[in-house]
Amino acid sequence: MTEPVNPEPTPEQAALFSRVRRMMLIAGLTTALALAAVLIAIGYRLFRMEGSGPTTDVTAMLPKGARITATAIAGDRLVVTLDVGGGVQIQTFDLHTLRPAGTLKFASEP
């Protein structure tokens, strides 16, 4: 037992150990960067979630004798097409607050 338990590495072994340490450091930093990017993306989505506000109940008054013929969503607007006594009317509402945004009436030429 005259040999030490952990002999000094040869120059080739020392160079190999150095390369392995450097590669492990690069791999660790890359993994940490990827994990940080995923956590940032999840956090961004959680805090910028659409529809996370309180829900509201809204009653929209339609003109007398009106009948809803179609509804659609266009961007951040709710579009409601009405048949009012033979004429067509389009009412738009803000999708988030459900407040009226505008009305477009169509009439026939006399």
Contacts in CASP RR format, 6 or more apart in sequence:
PFRMAT RR
TARGET T0000
AUTHOR 0000-0000-0000
METHOD contacts of the structure
MODEL  1
MTEPVNPEPTPEQAALFSRVRRMMLIAGLTTALALAAVLIAIGYRLFRME
GSGPTTDVTAMLPKGARITATAIAGDRLVVTLDVGGGVQIQTFDLHTLRP
AGTLKFASEP
9 17 0 8 1.000
51 96 0 8 1.000
56 97 0 8 1.000
56 98 0 8 1.000
58 98 0 8 1.000
60 80 0 8 1.000
60 91 0 8 1.000
60 93 0 8 1.000
60 98 0 8 1.000
60 100 0 8 1.000
62 68 0 8 1.000
62 82 0 8 1.000
63 82 0 8 1.000
63 84 0 8 1.000
63 89 0 8 1.000
65 84 0 8 1.000
65 85 0 8 1.000
66 82 0 8 1.000
66 83 0 8 1.000
66 84 0 8 1.000
66 85 0 8 1.000
66 89 0 8 1.000
67 82 0 8 1.000
67 83 0 8 1.000
67 84 0 8 1.000
68 80 0 8 1.000
68 81 0 8 1.000
68 82 0 8 1.000
68 83 0 8 1.000
69 81 0 8 1.000
69 82 0 8 1.000
69 83 0 8 1.000
69 88 0 8 1.000
70 80 0 8 1.000
70 81 0 8 1.000
71 78 0 8 1.000
71 79 0 8 1.000
71 80 0 8 1.000
71 81 0 8 1.000
72 78 0 8 1.000
72 79 0 8 1.000
72 81 0 8 1.000
73 79 0 8 1.000
73 95 0 8 1.000
74 92 0 8 1.000
75 95 0 8 1.000
76 94 0 8 1.000
76 95 0 8 1.000
76 96 0 8 1.000
77 92 0 8 1.000
77 93 0 8 1.000
77 94 0 8 1.000
77 95 0 8 1.000
77 101 0 8 1.000
78 92 0 8 1.000
78 93 0 8 1.000
78 94 0 8 1.000
78 95 0 8 1.000
78 98 0 8 1.000
79 90 0 8 1.000
79 91 0 8 1.000
79 92 0 8 1.000
80 90 0 8 1.000
80 91 0 8 1.000
80 92 0 8 1.000
80 93 0 8 1.000
81 88 0 8 1.000
81 89 0 8 1.000
81 90 0 8 1.000
82 88 0 8 1.000
82 89 0 8 1.000
82 90 0 8 1.000
82 91 0 8 1.000
83 89 0 8 1.000
87 106 0 8 1.000
87 107 0 8 1.000
87 108 0 8 1.000
88 105 0 8 1.000
88 106 0 8 1.000
89 103 0 8 1.000
89 104 0 8 1.000
89 105 0 8 1.000
89 106 0 8 1.000
90 103 0 8 1.000
90 104 0 8 1.000
90 106 0 8 1.000
91 100 0 8 1.000
91 102 0 8 1.000
91 103 0 8 1.000
91 104 0 8 1.000
92 100 0 8 1.000
92 101 0 8 1.000
92 102 0 8 1.000
92 103 0 8 1.000
92 104 0 8 1.000
93 99 0 8 1.000
93 100 0 8 1.000
93 101 0 8 1.000
94 101 0 8 1.000
END
